[in-house]
Every structure is written in structure tokens, then in C-alpha cells.
Amino acid sequence: MAPTQPPENPADTARSDQGKARAGIQSVEVGFALLDVLAQAPAPLMLRDLASAAGMSAAKAHRYLVSFQRLGLVVQDHSSTRYELGPATLRLGLATLSRLDAVKMARERLPALMAETHHTAALAVWGNHGPTLVHWQETPLAVPVNLRLGDVMPLLSSATGRCFTAFVSHGAGADKARPLIDKELAMARQLGRKDLPSNAAQVQEMVEETRQQGLGRAVNVLLPGISGFCAPVLDADGHLALGVVALGSSATLETDWQGPIAQALRTFSAQLSADLGWRPS
């Protein structure tokens, strides 16, 4: 009579299942490298070039590509023999984009940005009356700033407004921005403000600088002793989804265009834009 096997310990079984889950399926991960190369390529690729970019032999790459073609993930042009992403990847991409929430994604990543910059961070979107703060997160040592959720930021005197003025390039936002800018210009002239644009040419100079630097910046303009940057986050269509703001005391916030705060914001917004589907032309 065969010896009776001891019953399985549920805890051991669970640990074993977790280990298998963590291990994953290596062949899937290897094959994904081909899809990733095609997604990054500006044009369809020959087998040898695709395999080389993915770090595998042509024979190995071909086996994966045969399966990917059956699934509609990859298509091959029979005249040129080049490979391109297939219709199944488009369906997956569109489904993903429809579920993306830019503000939620940004909020989840803000703690890491704040840990890098050591300054207060905020998020703004284009509302009915202009750039509107929808999230605000202060650092423990933050200088008190008289700004709150729901505040609408001026277009010419705030880093947020300057970012939105430069990057809301079309659509309803651009149409609504024009009268707001005209109103602020008139107010700047009335008050004799020398630190603000006072005519259309100066606004255009501000816009060009903001686009060139990839950031809106304001130094002691909106609030005395307070400076900040705002970086644009673009969606898959190239529309401005939101602005990511870092601000703080002018005594401690590095306001150089190439300083660590500016660079951290550029990196943050570029990664978030890429995750939302934006691909620079």
C-alpha cells in the first residue's frame, strides 16, 4: 500500500502560487520587446532591423512575429516585407486612452516630484474662466501662500497662466484665452505694471520664451516673495491636459531655466504626457 501523502499546507500553496505569479512568463516579456520597438519606430521595419533593435536573432524574432500576426498585433507588408503594428494594438491603445484620467495619474505621482523638489506642488486644468487649481499639496516647511483649490490663475502674471497661454494652442481654451488676455493687458497698463506684458508683442515674446523653455515661469510677479514653474502635460492628441506646478519662496526655489526644479518638472511632464499617449512629432 502506497504511503499516504500529507495534506498540502494552504499557506505553502499560496506562497507557491505567489511565486509563480511573480515569476511571470518570460517568453511574453521577451516578445513584447518587438512590439515596443515597432511602437517607437517612425516607420515599418525590416525583420533584421526589428530583431536587432529588440536584441534577438532574426529567426527568434520571426517566430514571435508569426504568432503576433495571427493575433492581429503585427502586420507585414507583402511587397516590402516590412513589419508594422496591427489593428489589435490600435484597439488596445484606444481602450487604454479612454480609461486614462490625467489628473488622477498626476496626483498619484506628485509625492515623488515633491520629494525631489522639496516644494509645494499643484495641478491645474482649463476651466470655464481659465486655468483652475484642482489639486494642491504643500510640503511640511512650505511658506504660506494665499492660493486655494478652485482658484483661477491669471494668464500673464502666474507661472500657471503663462504655461496655459503658451500651450492652449487651439480649441475652446484658445478662444476663451484671448478676451482674458486683453482684459489683463488693460489692467497692467492701468496699474503701470512694468513686470508684466502690456501689449500684444510682449505677450508673444512671453509665449515664445515659454514654448522654447517648455515651462511657464513667474518670479515675484503674482505674489511678492513667491516664485514658481508650471509644466504642460499633453494628451494623445497634443491638447493641454493639465499643468503641473511647483512653487515656493523665491529665497529657496531655484528659478533658473536649467535648474533642478525646472528640470524635474520637464521630466515629470514629459513622462506623464508619454503615458497619456503623446508622441512629439
KOLLO-484025 format. One record per residue (C-alpha): residue number from 0; residue in three letters; x, y, z. Coordinates in steps of 0.05 Angstrom, whole numbers, plus 5000, padded with zeros to 4 digits. Example, Ala and Ser with C-alpha at 12.3 -4.5 7.8 and 13.67 -1.06 7.14 Angstrom:
ATOM pos code    u    v    w
ATOM   0  ala 5246 4910 5156
ATOM   1  ser 5273 4979 5143
//
This chain:
ATOM pos code    u    v    w
ATOM   0  met 5000 5000 5000
ATOM   1  ala 5028 5067 4979
ATOM   2  pro 5044 5115 5036
ATOM   3  thr 4993 5169 5047
ATOM   4  gln 5016 5238 5025
ATOM   5  pro 5009 5292 5079
ATOM   6  pro 4957 5344 5062
ATOM   7  glu 4982 5408 5029
ATOM   8  asn 4991 5467 5074
ATOM   9  pro 4946 5524 5048
ATOM  10  ala 4999 5575 5066
ATOM  11  asp 5052 5537 5027
ATOM  12  thr 5006 5532 4967
ATOM  13  ala 4992 5607 4970
ATOM  14  arg 5066 5623 4973
ATOM  15  ser 5079 5577 4915
ATOM  16  asp 5024 5610 4873
ATOM  17  gln 5051 5679 4890
ATOM  18  gly 5120 5657 4869
ATOM  19  lys 5094 5633 4802
ATOM  20  ala 5056 5698 4793
ATOM  21  arg 5118 5739 4807
ATOM  22  ala 5159 5695 4760
ATOM  23  gly 5112 5711 4702
ATOM  24  ile 5121 5683 4632
ATOM  25  gln 5189 5703 4605
ATOM  26  ser 5171 5689 4533
ATOM  27  val 5116 5741 4536
ATOM  28  glu 5163 5793 4564
ATOM  29  val 5215 5776 4510
ATOM  30  gly 5164 5781 4454
ATOM  31  phe 5138 5848 4479
ATOM  32  ala 5206 5878 4462
ATOM  33  leu 5188 5871 4389
ATOM  34  leu 5122 5907 4398
ATOM  35  asp 5157 5962 4437
ATOM  36  val 5208 5972 4382
ATOM  37  leu 5153 5978 4330
ATOM  38  ala 5116 6028 4374
ATOM  39  gln 5177 6072 4378
ATOM  40  ala 5197 6066 4305
ATOM  41  pro 5178 6123 4258
ATOM  42  ala 5164 6074 4201
ATOM  43  pro 5154 5999 4188
ATOM  44  leu 5217 5957 4197
ATOM  45  met 5252 5900 4162
ATOM  46  leu 5259 5836 4201
ATOM  47  arg 5334 5843 4211
ATOM  48  asp 5328 5914 4236
ATOM  49  leu 5269 5898 4282
ATOM  50  ala 5305 5837 4311
ATOM  51  ser 5370 5876 4322
ATOM  52  ala 5334 5933 4357
ATOM  53  ala 5299 5883 4403
ATOM  54  gly 5364 5847 4418
ATOM  55  met 5348 5779 4389
ATOM  56  ser 5364 5737 4328
ATOM  57  ala 5323 5744 4265
ATOM  58  ala 5300 5671 4270
ATOM  59  lys 5275 5681 4341
ATOM  60  ala 5241 5747 4324
ATOM  61  his 5206 5714 4265
ATOM  62  arg 5174 5661 4309
ATOM  63  tyr 5145 5714 4354
ATOM  64  leu 5122 5755 4294
ATOM  65  val 5084 5696 4265
ATOM  66  ser 5043 5690 4329
ATOM  67  phe 5034 5765 4334
ATOM  68  gln 5007 5766 4262
ATOM  69  arg 4956 5713 4279
ATOM  70  leu 4932 5756 4338
ATOM  71  gly 4929 5819 4296
ATOM  72  leu 4984 5853 4338
ATOM  73  val 5030 5858 4278
ATOM  74  val 5020 5862 4203
ATOM  75  gln 5070 5851 4147
ATOM  76  asp 5070 5888 4081
ATOM  77  his 5079 5832 4030
ATOM  78  ser 5111 5877 3977
ATOM  79  ser 5164 5908 4023
ATOM  80  thr 5164 5852 4075
ATOM  81  arg 5167 5905 4129
ATOM  82  tyr 5130 5897 4195
ATOM  83  glu 5084 5946 4229
ATOM  84  leu 5036 5946 4289
ATOM  85  gly 4970 5914 4273
ATOM  86  pro 4897 5933 4286
ATOM  87  ala 4894 5896 4352
ATOM  88  thr 4945 5944 4382
ATOM  89  leu 4902 6003 4359
ATOM  90  arg 4842 5974 4394
ATOM  91  leu 4882 5963 4457
ATOM  92  gly 4911 6032 4454
ATOM  93  leu 4844 6066 4444
ATOM  94  ala 4813 6027 4501
ATOM  95  thr 4871 6047 4546
ATOM  96  leu 4866 6121 4527
ATOM  97  ser 4791 6121 4541
ATOM  98  arg 4805 6099 4612
ATOM  99  leu 4862 6147 4627
ATOM 100  asp 4850 6201 4679
ATOM 101  ala 4906 6252 4672
ATOM 102  val 4892 6287 4738
ATOM 103  lys 4888 6221 4776
ATOM 104  met 4953 6197 4746
ATOM 105  ala 4988 6263 4762
ATOM 106  arg 4962 6263 4834
ATOM 107  glu 4990 6193 4845
ATOM 108  arg 5059 6215 4821
ATOM 109  leu 5063 6282 4857
ATOM 110  pro 5094 6255 4922
ATOM 111  ala 5155 6232 4883
ATOM 112  leu 5161 6300 4849
ATOM 113  met 5155 6336 4916
ATOM 114  ala 5208 6290 4946
ATOM 115  glu 5254 6312 4890
ATOM 116  thr 5239 6386 4891
ATOM 117  his 5222 6397 4965
ATOM 118  his 5170 6448 4944
ATOM 119  thr 5094 6454 4943
ATOM 120  ala 5062 6423 4881
ATOM 121  ala 4995 6436 4848
ATOM 122  leu 4955 6414 4787
ATOM 123  ala 4913 6459 4743
ATOM 124  val 4864 6447 4686
ATOM 125  trp 4829 6495 4638
ATOM 126  gly 4762 6513 4670
ATOM 127  asn 4705 6558 4649
ATOM 128  his 4744 6620 4670
ATOM 129  gly 4815 6600 4656
ATOM 130  pro 4869 6557 4689
ATOM 131  thr 4839 6529 4753
ATOM 132  leu 4875 6495 4811
ATOM 133  val 4845 6426 4822
ATOM 134  his 4897 6396 4869
ATOM 135  trp 4944 6427 4920
ATOM 136  gln 4996 6392 4962
ATOM 137  glu 5042 6431 5009
ATOM 138  thr 5108 6409 5036
ATOM 139  pro 5115 6409 5113
ATOM 140  leu 5161 6471 5111
ATOM 141  ala 5122 6508 5057
ATOM 142  val 5116 6583 5060
ATOM 143  pro 5042 6601 5068
ATOM 144  val 5013 6620 5000
ATOM 145  asn 4945 6652 4992
ATOM 146  leu 4922 6603 4939
ATOM 147  arg 4868 6550 4945
ATOM 148  leu 4832 6496 4905
ATOM 149  gly 4786 6526 4854
ATOM 150  asp 4827 6590 4846
ATOM 151  val 4832 6615 4775
ATOM 152  met 4903 6636 4757
ATOM 153  pro 4916 6699 4716
ATOM 154  leu 4945 6686 4648
ATOM 155  leu 5001 6738 4648
ATOM 156  ser 5025 6742 4720
ATOM 157  ser 5026 6669 4742
ATOM 158  ala 5070 6612 4720
ATOM 159  thr 5007 6570 4710
ATOM 160  gly 4974 6623 4668
ATOM 161  arg 5036 6633 4625
ATOM 162  cys 5040 6558 4613
ATOM 163  phe 4967 6555 4592
ATOM 164  thr 4973 6617 4549
ATOM 165  ala 5031 6585 4511
ATOM 166  phe 5005 6514 4504
ATOM 167  val 4929 6521 4496
ATOM 168  ser 4942 6527 4422
ATOM 169  his 4873 6510 4394
ATOM 170  gly 4802 6493 4414
ATOM 171  ala 4755 6527 4462
ATOM 172  gly 4811 6544 4510
ATOM 173  ala 4847 6587 4459
ATOM 174  asp 4783 6624 4442
ATOM 175  lys 4769 6639 4515
ATOM 176  ala 4841 6660 4528
ATOM 177  arg 4840 6719 4481
ATOM 178  pro 4790 6763 4518
ATOM 179  leu 4822 6744 4584
ATOM 180  ile 4890 6766 4559
ATOM 181  asp 4861 6832 4532
ATOM 182  lys 4830 6846 4600
ATOM 183  glu 4894 6832 4637
ATOM 184  leu 4934 6875 4588
ATOM 185  ala 4887 6933 4600
ATOM 186  met 4894 6924 4676
ATOM 187  ala 4970 6920 4671
ATOM 188  arg 4972 6986 4632
ATOM 189  gln 4924 7019 4681
ATOM 190  leu 4966 6998 4741
ATOM 191  gly 5031 7016 4706
ATOM 192  arg 5059 6946 4717
ATOM 193  lys 5129 6942 4687
ATOM 194  asp 5137 6869 4706
ATOM 195  leu 5080 6846 4661
ATOM 196  pro 5068 6847 4586
ATOM 197  ser 5030 6909 4567
ATOM 198  asn 5018 6897 4492
ATOM 199  ala 5007 6840 4443
ATOM 200  ala 5080 6840 4421
ATOM 201  gln 5104 6830 4493
ATOM 202  val 5053 6774 4503
ATOM 203  gln 5080 6740 4441
ATOM 204  glu 5151 6746 4468
ATOM 205  met 5128 6714 4533
ATOM 206  val 5093 6658 4495
ATOM 207  glu 5154 6644 4452
ATOM 208  glu 5200 6641 4513
ATOM 209  thr 5152 6595 4549
ATOM 210  arg 5147 6547 4490
ATOM 211  gln 5222 6548 4479
ATOM 212  gln 5236 6531 4552
ATOM 213  gly 5177 6483 4557
ATOM 214  leu 5154 6516 4621
ATOM 215  gly 5116 6575 4648
ATOM 216  arg 5155 6616 4699
ATOM 217  ala 5138 6673 4746
ATOM 218  val 5187 6704 4794
ATOM 219  asn 5158 6752 4847
ATOM 220  val 5102 6773 4799
ATOM 221  leu 5036 6745 4824
ATOM 222  leu 5055 6744 4898
ATOM 223  pro 5114 6780 4930
ATOM 224  gly 5169 6732 4950
ATOM 225  ile 5137 6673 4914
ATOM 226  ser 5163 6642 4850
ATOM 227  gly 5141 6581 4810
ATOM 228  phe 5143 6540 4747
ATOM 229  cys 5087 6505 4710
ATOM 230  ala 5099 6448 4661
ATOM 231  pro 5048 6428 4608
ATOM 232  val 5021 6356 4604
ATOM 233  leu 4995 6338 4535
ATOM 234  asp 4946 6283 4517
ATOM 235  ala 4949 6236 4457
ATOM 236  asp 4921 6290 4411
ATOM 237  gly 4971 6342 4433
ATOM 238  his 4920 6381 4474
ATOM 239  leu 4939 6411 4540
ATOM 240  ala 4911 6362 4592
ATOM 241  leu 4936 6398 4654
ATOM 242  gly 4992 6439 4683
ATOM 243  val 5039 6414 4737
ATOM 244  val 5062 6469 4784
ATOM 245  ala 5120 6476 4833
ATOM 246  leu 5123 6539 4875
ATOM 247  gly 5154 6566 4937
ATOM 248  ser 5194 6621 4969
ATOM 249  ser 5238 6659 4920
ATOM 250  ala 5293 6652 4971
ATOM 251  thr 5295 6576 4966
ATOM 252  leu 5264 6558 4898
ATOM 253  glu 5316 6556 4843
ATOM 254  thr 5286 6596 4786
ATOM 255  asp 5339 6584 4733
ATOM 256  trp 5311 6554 4670
ATOM 257  gln 5362 6498 4673
ATOM 258  gly 5360 6490 4749
ATOM 259  pro 5338 6426 4785
ATOM 260  ile 5266 6448 4796
ATOM 261  ala 5256 6464 4723
ATOM 262  gln 5289 6400 4700
ATOM 263  ala 5248 6358 4748
ATOM 264  leu 5184 6388 4722
ATOM 265  arg 5204 6377 4650
ATOM 266  thr 5219 6304 4664
ATOM 267  phe 5155 6295 4703
ATOM 268  ser 5110 6326 4649
ATOM 269  ala 5146 6291 4592
ATOM 270  gln 5136 6222 4624
ATOM 271  leu 5063 6236 4641
ATOM 272  ser 5050 6262 4571
ATOM 273  ala 5081 6199 4541
ATOM 274  asp 5039 6155 4586
ATOM 275  leu 4977 6193 4562
ATOM 276  gly 4995 6176 4490
ATOM 277  trp 5031 6239 4467
ATOM 278  arg 5086 6228 4417
ATOM 279  pro 5126 6291 4395
ATOM 280  ser 5130 6299 4320
//
